[in-house]
Amino acid sequence: MLAIPGSDYLFRIMHIAAHSFLIPVIIGLTLLLILSFIYLGEFAAEYRQRRQLNQVPVKDFLSSLSRQGAWQKQAQPEKIPQLLKPAYSKFVAETGNDVRVSKVLAQDLLQREELKAAKIIAKTDMIAKLGPMLGLMGTLIPLGPGLAALGQGDVKALSQAVIVAFDTTVIGLAAAAIATLVSKVRRHWYEDYLNSLETMLQLCLGSEAIGETEK
């Protein structure tokens, strides 16, 4: 192999730089695993809450709303599904007789709810992406010194490096798997909620598209 002048220093710098990431990667993986279990607990609590809130079917409420014109009079606690009550009550309280203003308020409400859902899902999406990356880094970093130790006959050092490599891989994949599950189910929940909210707002506005504005 042809030696390039100064290559030894470059290889040494790369080795030191790569190996210096091992401890931060392990700390990062530990934090991701802890966060994934925290979000899993929040997900379980949200699942239980949603089961309790779905006593009044949303579809039945939307159907009754489409059959009656005075939708403002239907904003009674016993008639509104718990899932839609906060957004619906806020829209009824803020809206007036001006159709154009009502459209703007409805569009703003829907956008804020979409942003709120996106922020919640983004947390677990980040873990789902970072987990495998850090796991791969934690796998490759110790294998270099481990293979070098094997070349010198130090099997014990190789076994320790392999153990660290496998542990980091498992932790990264476990955190990513939990986060992916939570994100997938929550995305389905929030899409269904936002669709129901958009349908309700359109019915309140006379079945007009929320995004449309009068010229």
C-alpha positions in Angstrom: 0.0 0.0 0.0 1.4 3.3 -1.1 1.8 5.6 1.9 0.7 9.2 1.5 2.7 11.8 3.3 0.9 12.8 6.5 -1.7 10.1 6.1 -0.7 8.6 9.5 -1.6 11.8 11.2 -4.9 11.9 9.4 -5.8 8.3 10.3 -4.8 8.9 13.9 -7.0 12.1 14.0 -9.9 10.2 12.5 -9.5 7.3 14.9 -9.4 9.7 17.9 -12.4 11.7 16.6 -14.5 8.5 15.9 -13.6 6.9 19.3 -14.4 10.1 21.2 -18.1 9.8 20.0 -18.6 6.5 21.9 -19.5 7.9 25.3 -21.8 10.6 23.9 -23.5 7.9 21.7 -24.0 5.7 24.7 -25.4 8.6 26.7 -27.6 9.6 23.8 -29.0 6.1 23.4 -29.7 5.9 27.1 -31.6 9.1 27.0 -33.6 8.0 23.9 -34.6 4.8 25.6 -35.7 6.7 28.7 -37.7 9.2 26.6 -39.3 6.4 24.6 -40.6 4.7 27.8 -41.9 8.1 29.0 -43.7 8.7 25.7 -45.0 5.2 25.9 -46.5 5.9 29.3 -48.1 9.1 28.0 -49.4 7.2 25.0 -51.0 4.6 27.3 -52.6 7.4 29.4 -53.9 9.1 26.2 -55.3 5.8 25.0 -57.2 5.3 28.2 -58.5 8.8 28.1 -59.7 8.5 24.5 -61.6 5.4 25.3 -63.4 7.3 28.1 -64.1 10.3 25.8 -65.5 8.3 23.0 -68.8 7.6 24.8 -70.7 9.9 22.3 -69.9 8.8 18.7 -68.5 11.7 16.7 -70.2 10.5 13.5 -73.6 10.6 15.2 -73.0 14.2 16.4 -71.8 15.3 13.0 -74.9 13.7 11.3 -77.2 15.5 13.7 -75.3 18.8 13.1 -75.8 18.5 9.4 -79.6 18.0 9.8 -80.2 21.1 12.0 -79.6 24.7 11.0 -79.2 26.4 14.4 -75.9 24.7 15.1 -75.0 27.3 17.8 -77.8 26.0 20.0 -76.3 22.5 19.9 -73.2 23.6 21.9 -74.5 21.9 25.0 -72.1 19.8 27.1 -74.3 16.7 27.0 -74.6 16.7 23.2 -71.0 17.5 22.1 -68.5 14.6 22.0 -65.8 15.1 24.6 -63.2 14.7 21.9 -64.5 17.7 20.0 -65.9 19.8 22.9 -62.8 22.0 23.5 -62.4 23.1 19.9 -66.2 23.3 19.2 -66.9 25.4 22.3 -64.1 27.7 21.5 -65.2 28.2 17.9 -68.8 28.9 19.0 -67.6 31.4 21.6 -65.4 33.3 19.1 -67.5 33.2 16.0 -70.1 35.8 15.0 -72.6 36.5 12.3 -70.0 37.5 9.8 -69.4 34.5 7.5 -66.0 35.7 6.4 -64.8 36.1 10.0 -66.1 32.7 10.9 -64.1 31.2 8.0 -60.9 32.8 9.2 -61.5 31.7 12.7 -62.3 28.1 11.6 -59.1 28.0 9.4 -57.0 29.4 12.3 -58.5 26.9 14.7 -57.8 24.0 12.4 -54.2 25.1 11.7 -53.5 25.4 15.4 -54.9 21.9 16.1 -52.8 20.5 13.2 -49.6 22.3 14.6 -50.3 20.9 18.0 -50.7 17.4 16.7 -47.5 17.7 14.6 -45.5 18.9 17.6 -46.6 15.8 19.6 -45.8 13.4 16.8 -42.5 15.1 16.0 -41.0 14.0 19.4 -41.4 10.3 18.8 -40.5 10.7 15.1 -37.2 12.1 16.2 -36.5 9.1 18.4 -37.5 6.7 15.6 -34.9 8.4 13.3 -32.1 8.9 15.8 -32.3 5.5 17.5 -31.0 3.4 14.6 -28.4 6.1 13.7 -26.9 6.2 17.2 -27.2 2.4 17.4 -25.2 2.0 14.2 -22.6 4.4 15.5 -22.4 2.5 18.8 -21.9 -0.7 16.8 -19.2 0.5 14.5 -17.1 2.6 16.9 -15.9 -0.2 19.3 -15.5 -2.8 16.5 -12.4 -1.0 15.1 -10.4 -1.3 18.3 -11.8 -4.8 18.8 -10.6 -6.0 15.4 -7.2 -4.4 16.1 -7.0 -6.2 19.4 -7.9 -9.5 17.7 -4.9 -9.0 15.4 -2.8 -8.8 18.5 -4.4 -11.9 19.9 -6.4 -10.1 22.6 -9.7 -12.0 22.4 -10.9 -10.5 25.7 -10.8 -6.9 24.3 -12.6 -8.1 21.2 -15.4 -9.8 23.2 -15.9 -6.6 25.2 -16.1 -4.5 22.0 -18.6 -6.9 20.6 -20.8 -6.8 23.7 -20.8 -3.0 23.6 -21.6 -3.1 19.9 -24.6 -5.4 20.4 -25.9 -3.6 23.4 -26.0 -0.2 21.6 -27.7 -1.8 18.6 -30.4 -3.4 20.7 -31.0 -0.2 22.7 -31.2 2.0 19.5 -33.6 -0.4 17.8 -35.8 -0.8 20.9 -36.1 2.9 21.4 -36.9 3.4 17.7 -39.5 0.5 17.7 -41.4 2.0 20.7 -41.3 5.5 19.2 -42.4 4.2 15.8 -45.4 2.4 17.3 -46.5 5.5 19.3 -46.1 7.8 16.3 -48.0 5.5 14.0 -51.0 5.1 16.3 -51.1 8.7 17.3 -50.9 9.8 13.6 -54.0 7.7 12.9 -55.8 9.2 16.0 -54.9 12.8 15.1 -55.8 12.4 11.4 -59.2 11.1 12.4 -59.7 13.9 14.9 -58.6 16.6 12.4 -60.9 15.2 9.7 -63.8 15.2 12.2 -63.0 18.7 13.3 -62.8 19.9 9.7 -66.1 18.3 8.8 -67.7 19.9 11.8 -66.4 23.3 11.0 -67.5 23.0 7.4 -71.0 22.0 8.5 -71.0 25.0 10.9 -70.1 27.3 7.9 -72.7 25.8 5.6 -70.6 23.0 4.1 -68.2 25.6 2.6 -64.5 24.7 2.3 -62.6 26.3 5.2 -59.6 27.3 3.1 -61.8 29.3 0.7 -62.2 33.0 1.3 -64.5 35.4 -0.4 -63.0 37.8 -2.9 
